[in-house]
Amino acid sequence: MTVASTLDYLIPILGALTSAVLAYRFSLFGFLSGILAFWAFALIRYEVVMYLDPSYEPGVLGAVMLGFMAWVLGVVWCSIFSLANIIVSRIKRTA
């Protein structure tokens, strides 16, 4: 396994974990910062892999689609943890 392929897997995992913690731990601010963290880690992964692997060339359309899909997936991913936070806090209030 090369460094590029290791970072290709490691950076998105770190981004997903970071955004999940932010979205669950904090309310609306965590949701928005989790989306931003998810997006930032996706772009960092893109730049690192392009730097370390010269054969990786997604082109302009690939970069635009990556940026757009990172926002969409970030919203979906962070909404799961924000909803879990809301449900847990409501259960704690009623108990």
ROSE-4610 file (N, C-alpha, C; in Angstrom, 1 decimal, always signed):
// ROSE-4610
residu = [M/M/M/T/T/T/V/V/V/A/A/A/S/S/S/T/T/T/L/L/L/D/D/D/Y/Y/Y/L/L/L/I/I/I/P/P/P/I/I/I/L/L/L/G/G/G/A/A/A/L/L/L/T/T/T/S/S/S/A/A/A/V/V/V/L/L/L/A/A/A/Y/Y/Y/R/R/R/F/F/F/S/S/S/L/L/L/F/F/F/G/G/G/F/F/F/L/L/L/S/S/S/G/G/G/I/I/I/L/L/L/A/A/A/F/F/F/W/W/W/A/A/A/F/F/F/A/A/A/L/L/L/I/I/I/R/R/R/Y/Y/Y/E/E/E/V/V/V/V/V/V/M/M/M/Y/Y/Y/L/L/L/D/D/D/P/P/P/S/S/S/Y/Y/Y/E/E/E/P/P/P/G/G/G/V/V/V/L/L/L/G/G/G/A/A/A/V/V/V/M/M/M/L/L/L/G/G/G/F/F/F/M/M/M/A/A/A/W/W/W/V/V/V/L/L/L/G/G/G/V/V/V/V/V/V/W/W/W/C/C/C/S/S/S/I/I/I/F/F/F/S/S/S/L/L/L/A/A/A/N/N/N/I/I/I/I/I/I/V/V/V/S/S/S/R/R/R/I/I/I/K/K/K/R/R/R/T/T/T/A/A/A]
num = [1/1/1/2/2/2/3/3/3/4/4/4/5/5/5/6/6/6/7/7/7/8/8/8/9/9/9/10/10/10/11/11/11/12/12/12/13/13/13/14/14/14/15/15/15/16/16/16/17/17/17/18/18/18/19/19/19/20/20/20/21/21/21/22/22/22/23/23/23/24/24/24/25/25/25/26/26/26/27/27/27/28/28/28/29/29/29/30/30/30/31/31/31/32/32/32/33/33/33/34/34/34/35/35/35/36/36/36/37/37/37/38/38/38/39/39/39/40/40/40/41/41/41/42/42/42/43/43/43/44/44/44/45/45/45/46/46/46/47/47/47/48/48/48/49/49/49/50/50/50/51/51/51/52/52/52/53/53/53/54/54/54/55/55/55/56/56/56/57/57/57/58/58/58/59/59/59/60/60/60/61/61/61/62/62/62/63/63/63/64/64/64/65/65/65/66/66/66/67/67/67/68/68/68/69/69/69/70/70/70/71/71/71/72/72/72/73/73/73/74/74/74/75/75/75/76/76/76/77/77/77/78/78/78/79/79/79/80/80/80/81/81/81/82/82/82/83/83/83/84/84/84/85/85/85/86/86/86/87/87/87/88/88/88/89/89/89/90/90/90/91/91/91/92/92/92/93/93/93/94/94/94/95/95/95]
x = [+0.8/+0.0/+0.9/+0.6/+1.3/+0.8/+1.5/+1.0/-0.2/-0.3/-1.5/-2.7/-2.6/-3.8/-4.2/-3.2/-3.5/-4.3/-3.8/-4.4/-5.8/-5.9/-7.2/-8.3/-8.0/-8.9/-9.0/-7.8/-7.8/-8.4/-8.2/-8.7/-10.3/-11.0/-12.4/-13.0/-12.3/-12.7/-12.6/-11.5/-11.3/-12.3/-12.6/-13.6/-15.0/-15.4/-16.7/-16.8/-15.7/-15.7/-15.8/-15.0/-15.0/-16.4/-17.0/-18.3/-19.4/-19.3/-20.3/-20.2/-19.0/-18.9/-19.4/-19.0/-19.5/-21.0/-21.6/-23.1/-23.8/-23.3/-23.9/-23.7/-22.5/-22.2/-22.9/-22.9/-23.4/-24.7/-25.6/-26.9/-26.7/-27.3/-27.3/-25.9/-25.1/-23.8/-23.0/-23.2/-22.5/-22.9/-24.2/-24.7/-24.0/-23.9/-23.3/-21.8/-21.1/-19.7/-19.3/-20.2/-20.0/-20.0/-21.0/-21.1/-19.8/-19.4/-18.2/-16.9/-16.8/-15.7/-15.7/-16.9/-17.0/-16.5/-17.0/-16.6/-15.1/-14.6/-13.1/-12.3/-12.6/-11.9/-11.9/-13.1/-13.2/-12.2/-12.2/-11.3/-9.8/-9.5/-8.2/-7.7/-8.6/-8.3/-8.0/-8.8/-8.7/-7.3/-6.9/-5.6/-4.5/-4.5/-3.4/-3.2/-4.3/-4.1/-3.6/-4.1/-3.6/-2.1/-1.6/-0.2/+0.6/+0.2/+1.0/+0.9/-0.2/-0.4/-0.5/+0.6/+0.5/-0.5/-0.8/-1.7/-3.2/-3.5/-4.9/-5.2/-6.1/-6.5/-8.0/-8.8/-10.3/-10.8/-10.0/-10.4/-11.3/-11.7/-12.5/-13.9/-14.5/-15.8/-15.8/-14.8/-14.6/-14.4/-13.7/-13.5/-14.9/-15.6/-16.9/-17.9/-17.9/-18.8/-18.4/-17.1/-16.6/-17.1/-16.9/-17.4/-18.9/-19.7/-21.1/-21.6/-21.0/-21.4/-20.9/-19.8/-19.4/-20.4/-21.0/-22.0/-23.2/-23.7/-24.9/-24.7/-23.6/-23.3/-23.1/-22.5/-22.3/-23.6/-24.5/-25.9/-26.6/-26.5/-27.2/-26.5/-25.2/-24.4/-24.6/-24.5/-24.6/-26.1/-27.1/-28.4/-28.8/-28.2/-28.4/-28.0/-26.8/-26.3/-27.0/-27.4/-28.2/-29.5/-30.2/-31.5/-31.3/-30.2/-29.9/-29.8/-29.1/-28.9/-30.2/-31.1/-32.4/-33.3/-33.2/-34.0/-33.5/-32.2/-31.6/-31.9/-31.8/-32.1/-33.6/-34.5/-35.9/-36.2/-35.6/-35.8/-35.3/-34.2/-33.6/-34.6/-35.2/-36.1/-37.4/-37.9/-39.1/-38.9/-37.7/-37.4/-37.2]
y = [-1.2/+0.0/+1.2/+2.2/+3.4/+4.4/+5.5/+6.6/+7.2/+7.4/+8.0/+7.1/+5.8/+5.0/+4.9/+5.0/+5.0/+6.3/+7.4/+8.7/+8.8/+8.1/+8.1/+7.5/+6.6/+6.0/+6.7/+7.1/+7.7/+9.1/+9.9/+11.3/+11.3/+10.6/+10.6/+10.0/+9.0/+8.4/+9.4/+10.2/+11.2/+12.3/+12.7/+13.7/+13.2/+12.0/+11.5/+11.5/+11.0/+11.0/+12.4/+13.3/+14.7/+15.3/+15.2/+15.8/+15.2/+13.9/+13.2/+13.7/+13.8/+14.3/+15.7/+16.6/+18.0/+18.0/+17.3/+17.3/+16.7/+15.7/+15.2/+16.0/+16.5/+17.2/+18.6/+19.3/+20.7/+20.7/+21.6/+21.6/+22.2/+23.3/+23.8/+24.2/+24.8/+25.2/+23.9/+22.9/+21.6/+21.0/+21.1/+20.6/+21.4/+22.7/+23.5/+23.3/+23.3/+23.0/+21.6/+20.7/+19.3/+19.2/+19.9/+19.9/+20.5/+21.6/+22.3/+21.4/+20.7/+19.8/+18.6/+18.1/+17.0/+17.5/+18.7/+19.2/+19.5/+20.1/+20.4/+19.2/+18.1/+16.9/+16.2/+16.4/+15.8/+16.6/+17.9/+18.7/+18.5/+18.3/+18.0/+16.6/+15.7/+14.4/+14.5/+15.3/+15.5/+16.1/+17.1/+17.8/+16.9/+16.2/+15.3/+14.2/+13.6/+12.5/+13.0/+14.2/+14.7/+15.0/+15.5/+15.8/+14.5/+13.5/+12.3/+11.3/+11.3/+10.4/+11.2/+11.3/+12.1/+11.6/+10.3/+9.8/+10.1/+10.6/+10.9/+12.3/+12.3/+13.6/+13.6/+14.0/+14.0/+15.1/+16.1/+17.2/+18.2/+19.3/+20.3/+19.8/+19.1/+18.5/+17.6/+16.9/+16.0/+16.8/+17.9/+18.8/+19.5/+19.9/+20.5/+19.5/+18.3/+17.3/+16.9/+16.8/+16.5/+17.5/+18.8/+19.9/+19.8/+19.6/+19.6/+18.3/+17.2/+16.0/+15.9/+16.6/+16.7/+17.4/+18.5/+19.3/+18.4/+17.7/+16.9/+15.8/+15.1/+13.9/+14.4/+15.6/+16.2/+16.5/+17.1/+17.4/+16.1/+15.1/+13.8/+13.2/+13.1/+12.5/+13.2/+14.5/+15.3/+15.3/+15.3/+15.3/+14.0/+12.9/+11.7/+11.9/+12.5/+12.6/+13.8/+14.8/+15.9/+15.4/+14.6/+14.0/+13.0/+12.3/+11.4/+12.2/+13.4/+14.2/+14.8/+15.2/+15.7/+14.6/+13.4/+12.3/+11.9/+11.9/+11.5/+12.6/+13.9/+14.9/+15.0/+14.7/+14.6/+13.4/+12.3/+11.1/+11.5/+12.1/+12.5/+13.5/+14.4/+15.3/+14.7/+13.7/+13.1/+12.0/+11.6/+10.5/+11.1]
z = [+0.0/+0.0/+0.0/-0.9/-0.9/+0.0/+0.2/+1.1/+0.5/-0.8/-1.4/-1.2/-1.3/-1.1/+0.3/+1.2/+2.7/+3.0/+2.6/+2.8/+2.1/+1.0/+0.3/+1.1/+2.0/+2.9/+4.3/+4.7/+6.1/+6.2/+5.2/+5.3/+5.3/+4.4/+4.5/+5.8/+6.4/+7.7/+8.8/+8.8/+9.8/+9.6/+8.4/+8.1/+8.5/+8.3/+8.7/+10.2/+10.9/+12.4/+13.0/+12.4/+12.9/+12.8/+11.6/+11.3/+12.2/+12.4/+13.2/+14.7/+15.2/+16.6/+16.7/+15.7/+15.8/+15.7/+14.8/+14.6/+15.8/+16.5/+17.6/+18.9/+19.0/+20.3/+20.4/+19.3/+19.4/+18.5/+18.8/+18.1/+16.7/+16.4/+15.0/+14.6/+15.5/+15.2/+14.8/+15.5/+15.2/+13.9/+13.6/+12.3/+11.1/+11.2/+10.2/+10.1/+11.3/+11.3/+10.9/+11.1/+10.7/+9.2/+8.6/+7.1/+6.5/+7.1/+6.6/+6.8/+7.9/+8.2/+7.2/+6.9/+5.9/+4.5/+4.2/+2.9/+2.8/+3.9/+3.9/+3.9/+4.6/+4.5/+3.1/+2.4/+1.1/+0.1/+0.3/-0.6/-0.2/+1.1/+1.5/+0.9/+0.9/+0.3/-1.1/-1.8/-3.3/-3.6/-2.8/-3.0/-2.7/-1.6/-1.2/-2.2/-2.6/-3.6/-4.9/-5.3/-6.6/-6.5/-5.3/-5.1/-5.0/-4.4/-4.2/-5.3/-6.1/-7.2/-8.5/-9.3/-10.5/-11.6/-11.5/-12.5/-12.2/-11.0/-10.6/-11.1/-12.1/-12.8/-13.0/-12.1/-12.2/-13.2/-13.4/-14.2/-13.5/-14.2/-13.6/-13.2/-14.1/-13.8/-12.5/-12.4/-11.2/-10.0/-10.0/-8.9/-8.5/-9.5/-9.2/-8.6/-9.2/-8.7/-7.2/-7.0/-5.7/-4.6/-5.0/-4.1/-3.8/-4.9/-4.7/-3.9/-4.3/-3.6/-2.1/-1.9/-0.5/+0.4/-0.2/+0.5/+0.8/-0.3/-0.2/+0.8/+0.7/+1.6/+3.0/+3.1/+4.5/+5.1/+4.4/+4.9/+5.4/+4.6/+4.9/+6.1/+6.1/+7.2/+8.5/+8.5/+9.7/+10.2/+9.3/+9.8/+10.6/+10.3/+11.0/+12.5/+12.7/+14.1/+14.8/+14.1/+14.7/+15.1/+14.3/+14.7/+15.9/+15.9/+17.1/+18.3/+18.2/+19.4/+19.9/+19.0/+19.3/+20.0/+19.5/+20.0/+21.4/+21.6/+22.9/+23.9/+23.5/+24.5/+24.9/+24.0/+24.3/+25.2/+25.0/+25.8/+27.2/+27.4/+28.7/+29.4/+28.7/+29.3/+29.8/+29.1/+29.5/+30.6/+30.8/+31.7/+33.1]
